[in-house]
Amino acid sequence: MITIATRAVEKSTFALVVTFYDELNALVIPNEIYWTLTNRQGDIINGLSHVMVGVPGSTITILLKGADLAIQSDEASSPASRLLTIEALYDSSLGLGLPFNEEAVFFIDNLTKIS
């Protein structure tokens, strides 16, 4: 599950909280976690593709800032949107190396005086 509390603000700082649950809805610590940031067209934002989380946990925070939250030239309307894709592998009573994939949309407010 990805928790998005509010909108991001252009070129500011924004934290996304991701919590992992198994098929029994119990917290689980994945063996591996990767994330990717794209726009709605699937274009990678700021080179953030298949970023490995160094220390997996049942809850992680992904911090985006500055250029990660920049408005693209084709996103003149406010708000712009981004997709955070999570890919992870976890173990449970059903097996080892089970895939966990999720995607969440969040919005970025386009500020008039920030370019």
C-alpha positions in Angstrom: 0.0 0.0 0.0 1.3 3.4 -0.9 0.2 6.3 1.3 -0.1 9.8 -0.3 -1.1 12.3 2.3 -1.2 15.4 0.1 -0.1 16.9 -3.2 3.5 17.6 -4.0 4.6 21.2 -4.8 6.8 21.9 -7.9 10.5 21.5 -7.2 9.9 21.2 -3.4 10.3 18.1 -1.2 7.7 15.3 -1.0 7.7 12.0 0.9 5.8 8.9 -0.1 5.2 6.2 2.5 5.0 2.6 1.3 3.9 -0.2 3.6 4.1 -3.9 2.7 1.4 -6.5 3.6 1.3 -10.2 2.7 -1.7 -12.1 1.4 -3.0 -12.4 5.0 -2.8 -8.6 5.5 0.2 -9.0 7.9 3.1 -6.7 7.7 6.0 -8.2 5.8 9.6 -7.1 5.1 10.4 -7.7 1.4 13.7 -9.2 0.4 14.2 -6.6 -2.4 12.4 -3.3 -3.2 12.7 -1.2 -6.3 10.9 1.9 -7.4 10.4 4.0 -10.5 9.1 7.5 -11.1 7.3 8.2 -14.4 4.8 10.6 -15.9 1.5 9.3 -17.2 3.1 8.5 -20.6 5.6 6.2 -19.0 8.6 8.5 -19.4 11.2 8.2 -16.7 11.5 11.3 -14.5 15.0 12.5 -13.5 16.6 9.1 -14.2 14.7 7.4 -11.3 14.2 4.0 -12.8 14.4 0.7 -10.9 15.9 2.5 -7.8 16.9 -0.1 -5.2 16.0 0.5 -1.6 19.1 -0.1 0.4 17.6 -1.4 3.6 14.1 -3.0 3.0 11.5 -2.6 5.8 7.8 -3.2 6.2 7.4 0.5 5.8 9.7 2.7 3.7 9.7 6.4 2.8 10.7 7.5 -0.6 11.9 11.1 -0.6 11.5 13.2 -3.8 12.9 16.7 -4.2 13.9 19.4 -6.6 14.2 18.1 -10.2 12.2 14.9 -9.2 9.2 17.3 -8.9 9.9 19.6 -11.8 7.1 20.3 -14.2 7.8 19.0 -17.7 7.4 21.2 -20.8 4.2 19.4 -21.8 2.6 19.7 -18.3 1.6 23.4 -18.4 -1.7 22.7 -16.8 -1.8 22.4 -13.0 -1.6 20.0 -11.4 0.8 17.7 -13.1 0.8 14.0 -12.3 3.4 11.4 -11.6 3.3 7.6 -11.1 5.3 5.8 -8.4 5.7 2.1 -9.3 6.9 -0.3 -6.6 8.4 -3.7 -7.4 9.3 -6.0 -4.5 9.9 -9.7 -3.6 8.8 -11.2 -0.3 8.6 -14.6 1.4 5.5 -16.0 3.1 3.8 -19.3 3.9 2.7 -19.4 0.2 6.3 -19.4 -1.1 9.6 -17.7 -1.5 10.4 -14.7 -3.7 6.7 -13.8 -4.3 6.2 -10.6 -6.3 4.6 -7.4 -4.9 3.8 -4.8 -7.5 1.9 -1.6 -7.0 1.5 1.8 -8.6 0.2 5.1 -7.2 -0.6 8.4 -8.8 0.2 11.7 -7.1 -0.2 15.3 -8.2 2.3 18.2 -8.3 1.0 21.8 -8.0 2.5 24.0 -10.7 3.7 27.2 -9.1 3.5 30.4 -11.2 6.9 31.8 -10.3 8.9 28.6 -10.2 10.6 27.5 -13.5 
